[in-house]
């Protein structure tokens, strides 16, 4: 860091949560320096901190798999435990932790009691939960200061020792007044000085670039999305245009006519040092006959590296004089399980094993790797990049390769009768509360990736049909996913005849040119409708193709989401007219069904694969 020794510090112990780095980022927003340490860091190394935060994590404290130094509770420093950290504090200091009868993923209503940690916080606010185990009894010296309907110890406090625990995640955007709670801890209880600014972070990144690159040059993979574009501009600013060479790979898996648009936009914005290579045939070939989503992601990532090597030979570039550059951001790293104790949610194309080896050898420059999307956008605006480039909808590096779901066999993924029976029984018990008396439910014979309790899930989506009550199904969605382990998403049938669901099936299908073109055209039509409607608050809008339908027909899943940094999201409520227009366009493309994904993250990831 840029001479951080004179700054006070909040120490964060990392137990593998998807949100650990987000905690650090939130503390940074309070202008206070924070550092992330391994979970087993000795207490004596933390004495210089002014406070300690224990992160969440995917493990159970009952299994005691992660070592940590219990002496951190005797340092006399304030400690805040979050989720797993909350349970760990209770478990270590005389409380009781039990597996929860009901899991909680998504928002819950918090009722609070007087405590310094809740100063200026209103009662009955929404907080973000992601847990299975729960604290059922607090230890000596602690009192319960917060509860929800399903979690009697949602917050606890030992005011004398300044020890606090939250079962929920105040660091995520969807926890109302979460920043007030963190401010109470960091500023009010730890008395930390607010002297760590955004300018210091930028200087640190620029210094890191100079130190790592030295006298070499950077060969940057440029998708044309916000991350790689900002990375391009930042590297040129620090190193100069003559030391940075951009390469855009037309994989054929991009948005409709994307590569031509990217080249035009970047040249217009002053990025003249950009080369474009056409590798559409290559990428279709390596995905032929591949259905597993992790295998697709790994093959795509490895192929990008092979293309980069061929391009370097073509341009006669000396490998010893060039480093590889990428616009990797933090969510790419954490979802690939690249921190200790973190679970692998999905392998990002810029974190495949071959690339990771280059990273560990110091041969990859990733200036944005500790930032989130909204921070990258802010940096892009400071660098003077045109707004239409900075605020483009995020698009996955593997592109349509992972938005086109595949099936290796005609009978597809079997749905067990037991799971179907359980889903229908739980659904029936909840419909009255959600105002969905006429609705019905089933399981789709496909699986998608989710994140539940900081762990990866790969499960069936529940499909609700027989109703047009979008808001009711949106309320029902977290109720179902909290109670059922067999699902991680809830979708609503919004296009196609529900009677046809009984004779629809999953059929054998892979990524091929025909399916790519079909999805590109539908995705482009959806984008035009969204742009025309002026829905700028949509964070991202994946359009997913399923090999499921009547005969050889296929289905479309609409997945618009609202977020700030993509670590947590809410499904985006489309206006009724916009939804009707989108469904009409999809059904005109020989589509059997259109499904509207009404799942938050957690438990569903933004992308389906």
FENFEN-V743222 format. One record per helix or strand. SS is the DSSP state (~ for helix, > for strand). FROM is the first residue (numbers start at 0). TO is the last residue. Records with the same first field share a line. If there is no record, write none. Layout:
# FENFEN-V743222
SS->FROM-TO / FROM-TO
This chain:
# FENFEN-V743222
~->3-5 / 19-28 / 42-45 / 60-62 / 69-73 / 83-91 / 115-117 / 177-188 / 197-212 / 225-238 / 240-242 / 257-267 / 279-285 / 292-313 / 318-320 / 329-334 / 348-350 / 352-359 / 372-381 / 386-389 / 399-402 / 416-433 / 469-482 / 497-502 / 512-532 / 575-586
>->8-13 / 32-37 / 50-53 / 77-81 / 95-111 / 124-136 / 142-147 / 150-157 / 162-165 / 216-220 / 243-249 / 273-277 / 321-324 / 363-364 / 403-403 / 406-406 / 439-442 / 447-451 / 454-464 / 486-494 / 504-505 / 508-508 / 539-545 / 547-548 / 553-562 / 568-570 / 590-596 / 600-600 / 603-603
